[in-house]
Amino acid sequence: MHLQLLYFFFSGVYVGHKFSFSFFFTIINYIQSSRRTFEVNNDRIDVLIYRECTVLCGDNVLIDDESLEGQSGLVLGNEHLKWEIHSHYFPALRAAPSSNLFREYIGAEFKNVRFSDVPIHSGVDFHFLLSFAIDYDTSGTSPTDGKFNVFWDTDNLSPDQVSSIKGQNSNVKVGLSLGGDSVQSGNAYFNPSSVSAWVSNAVASLTSIIQKYNLDGIDIDYEHFKADPDTFANCIGQLISTLKKNGVIQFASIAPFADDDVQSHYLALWRKYGHIIDYVNFQFYAYDQGTTVSQFLDYFNKQTSNYDGGKVLASFISDGSGGLTPENGFFKACSRLKSQGKLNGIFIWSADDSKANGFRYEKQSQALLASAH
């Protein structure tokens, strides 16, 4: 839908060596926009995020800006000036997701899969998500209040192998996922003693792991809770905020699914800290096996509304145990979303299971994302 809107626009221009900010009432012709609120020096600023738009303000024309970040052309009178919005003021824009994002969880099931086994298309942004880091002791029996240990297949997914796959593929980033469904034979619970203690321990332990493995981001996949939604929101939100502020991570995502308790925790987090969460890895495969294309699209639209302003990714599970499968129309649904400009990316659980079928659907997913239409 093509709309026109009168909007209060925030911009900056370089004049000589001076950077000045201005506010304008602006006529915006735009396609697919959303509004996000950010805090800058304790002031809240509404920013309109848009694609394929022209912004008009008197004699000022902002042309072909797609993300409100980096360099853009500004025509001011007869002079062509450059302006820049510094991305550290806008953390959710810094890693703005693109529609060719492909993500895959790897390492949780110890099936000897390596990064190099997985086909990587040069036309996508590819994120591996190591599964999992969990704040339990190494035996997996006792929670450790934010002191994380590695529970993925380190024999096949080592720091050297992270460096190797990133060195060979400039479009690859590697993150780690926190929590997961289970640890050893029991549920993996989010179980902090207090917000301050958990955040302090988590920042220290995760910084160590992330730097050791040369990782780029984190994913939040807690599925069981011994804390209320507000405590979860404050712990996770402060963790993400601190790691970003310290330059430890470039991106953060969350991985909720359609369960009342799970949603209550993640929506509390989203309402308070959604502006610093870059991707929503919604587990659409947690819906019933046999989900149809039309049901999937309804679910997708519902969760896009729940996580308003977020980049919700489409997803399926390799073993076909739930949700809409590739055999039953997953790629048909994704093609429809892509044609509507709604396909923010695809993620798969998991490379461990996909190894058995030769990563057939990883190839198909990436080909779809990399295609022009």
DAZI-V702301 format. One record per pair of residues at least 6 apart in sequence whose ideal C-beta (glycine too) atoms are under 7 Angstrom apart, sorted by sequence separation. I is the first residue (numbers start at 1). J is the second residue. D is the distance in whole Angstrom. If there is no record, write none. Layout:
I;J;D  I;J;D
This chain:
87;93;6  120;126;5  136;142;6  166;172;5  182;188;6  192;198;4  243;249;5  256;262;6  317;323;6  324;330;5  337;343;4  348;354;7  12;19;6  13;20;6  37;44;6  38;45;6  55;62;4  65;72;4  73;80;7  74;81;5  87;94;4  106;113;6  136;143;6  137;144;6  165;172;6  181;188;7  225;232;6  256;263;6  270;277;7  316;323;6  354;361;7  12;20;6  135;143;6  136;144;6  166;174;6  180;188;5  304;312;5  316;324;6  354;362;6  12;21;5  37;46;5  38;47;6  54;63;7  74;83;5  135;144;5  179;188;5  303;312;6  316;325;6  324;333;6  334;343;6  62;72;6  63;73;5  135;145;7  256;266;4  316;326;6  11;22;6  35;46;6  36;47;6  71;82;6  72;83;6  135;146;5  138;149;5  179;190;7  62;74;6  135;147;6  162;174;5  206;218;7  240;252;4  254;266;6  284;296;6  287;299;6  300;312;7  334;346;6  10;23;6  11;24;7  35;48;6  36;49;6  71;84;6  115;128;6  135;148;5  136;149;7  348;361;7  9;23;7  60;74;7  61;75;5  70;84;7  104;118;7  134;148;7  300;314;7  316;330;5  348;362;6  8;23;6  9;24;5  33;48;6  34;49;5  51;66;6  60;75;7  133;148;5  134;149;6  254;269;7  284;299;6  33;49;6  60;76;6  69;85;6  133;149;7  220;236;6  8;25;6  9;26;4  33;50;4  59;76;7  68;85;6  133;150;6  134;151;5  348;365;7  59;77;6  69;87;5  133;151;7  6;25;6  7;26;5  32;51;5  49;68;6  132;151;5  346;365;5  28;48;7  30;50;4  31;51;6  132;152;6  314;334;5  6;27;6  7;28;5  31;52;5  47;68;6  69;90;7  131;152;6  282;303;5  28;50;7  31;53;7  102;124;5  106;128;5  130;152;5  4;27;7  5;28;5  30;53;4  100;123;6  101;124;7  106;129;7  107;130;5  108;131;4  254;277;6  314;337;7  346;369;6  29;53;6  69;93;5  100;124;5  101;125;5  102;126;5  103;127;4  104;128;6  105;129;5  106;130;6  107;131;5  108;132;6  252;276;7  253;277;7  345;369;7  4;29;5  28;53;6  29;54;5  68;93;6  69;94;7  100;125;6  104;129;7  106;131;7  218;243;7  252;277;6  253;278;6  257;282;7  67;93;6  103;129;6  105;131;5  252;278;6  253;279;4  254;280;6  255;281;4  256;282;6  257;283;4  2;29;7  3;30;6  28;55;5  69;96;7  98;125;6  130;157;6  251;278;5  253;280;7  254;281;7  280;307;5  251;279;7  253;281;5  255;283;6  258;286;6  296;324;4  2;31;6  26;55;6  27;56;5  67;96;5  257;286;4  258;287;6  314;343;7  26;56;7  280;310;5  282;312;5  284;314;7  285;315;6  318;348;6  26;57;5  218;249;6  280;311;6  282;313;7  284;315;5  285;316;5  293;324;7  313;344;6  315;346;7  318;349;7  151;183;7  190;222;4  217;249;5  237;269;6  244;276;6  279;311;5  280;312;5  281;313;6  283;315;6  285;317;4  289;321;6  291;323;5  312;344;6  313;345;4  314;346;5  315;347;5  316;348;6  317;349;5  318;350;6  24;57;4  176;209;7  216;249;7  217;250;5  232;265;5  236;269;5  240;273;7  277;310;7  278;311;7  280;313;7  282;315;7  289;322;5  291;324;4  311;344;4  313;346;6  315;348;7  331;364;6  335;368;7  190;224;7  216;250;5  217;251;4  218;252;5  219;253;5  220;254;5  221;255;4  279;313;6  281;315;7  288;322;7  313;347;5  319;353;5  334;368;6  10;45;6  189;224;5  190;225;5  191;226;4  192;227;6  216;251;7  217;252;6  220;255;6  229;264;5  233;268;4  237;272;6  241;276;6  274;309;7  287;322;6  318;353;4  326;361;5  188;224;6  189;225;7  190;226;7  191;227;7  195;231;6  199;235;6  203;239;6  219;255;6  225;261;7  229;265;5  232;268;7  233;269;4  237;273;3  240;276;5  274;310;6  286;322;6  287;323;5  293;329;4  297;333;6  318;354;4  10;47;7  187;224;4  189;226;5  190;227;6  198;235;5  202;239;5  206;243;7  232;269;6  240;277;7  270;307;6  285;322;4  286;323;7  296;333;5  300;337;7  331;368;6  210;248;6  230;268;6  285;323;3  326;364;7  176;215;6  192;231;7  195;234;5  199;238;5  203;242;5  210;249;7  223;262;6  229;268;4  233;272;5  267;306;6  284;323;5  293;332;6  297;336;7  175;215;6  178;218;6  195;235;5  199;239;6  203;243;7  225;265;6  233;273;7  284;324;7  293;333;5  7;48;6  174;215;5  175;216;6  178;219;7  179;220;7  180;221;5  207;248;5  114;156;5  115;157;7  174;216;6  175;217;4  176;218;6  177;219;4  178;220;6  179;221;5  181;223;5  190;232;6  47;90;7  110;153;5  113;156;7  114;157;7  126;169;7  133;176;5  140;183;4  141;184;7  173;216;4  175;218;6  178;221;6  179;222;4  192;235;6  195;238;7  108;152;6  112;156;6  128;172;7  130;174;7  140;184;3  173;217;7  175;219;6  177;221;5  178;222;7  179;223;7  107;152;3  126;171;6  132;177;5  133;178;6  134;179;6  9;55;7  107;153;5  115;161;6  125;171;6  126;172;5  127;173;5  128;174;5  129;175;5  130;176;4  131;177;5  132;178;7  134;180;7  143;189;6  146;192;7  114;161;6  124;171;7  129;176;7  130;177;7  132;179;6  136;183;5  145;192;6  9;57;7  127;175;6  129;177;5  132;180;4  143;191;4  145;193;5  40;89;5  116;165;6  120;169;5  122;171;6  131;180;6  134;183;5  107;157;5  115;165;4  38;89;7  106;157;7  146;197;7  162;213;5  163;214;6  38;90;5  120;172;6  136;188;7  145;197;6  146;198;4  162;214;5  145;198;6  146;199;7  159;212;6  162;215;7  134;188;5  147;201;5  148;202;7  159;213;5  146;201;3  159;214;6  36;92;6  145;201;6  146;202;4  148;205;4  147;205;5  148;206;6  146;205;7  150;209;6  13;74;6  148;209;6  219;281;6  13;76;7  285;349;7  281;347;5  14;81;6  135;202;7  13;81;5  14;82;6  14;83;6  13;83;5  12;83;5  11;83;6  12;84;7  105;177;6  108;180;7  12;85;6  133;206;7  133;209;6  175;251;7  132;221;7  129;219;5  91;244;5  95;250;6  95;251;4  103;281;7  97;278;6  97;279;6  92;275;5  95;278;5  92;276;6  91;276;5  92;278;6  103;313;7  97;311;4  131;350;7  118;351;5  38;275;6  37;275;6  113;351;5  117;355;6  36;275;6  113;352;5  119;359;5  109;350;7  111;352;4  118;359;6  103;345;7  108;350;6  113;355;5  124;366;5  101;344;7  102;345;6  104;347;6  109;352;4  119;362;6  99;343;6  101;345;3  102;346;6  103;347;4  104;348;5  105;349;5  106;350;6  108;352;6  111;355;6  118;362;6  119;363;5  99;344;6  105;350;4  106;351;4  107;352;7  121;366;4  124;369;5  99;345;7  104;350;7  105;351;7  106;352;7  121;367;7  124;370;5  97;344;6  104;351;5  123;370;3  97;345;6  121;370;5  104;362;7  102;365;6  102;366;5  102;369;6  100;369;4  99;369;7  100;370;6  36;309;5  34;309;5  32;341;5
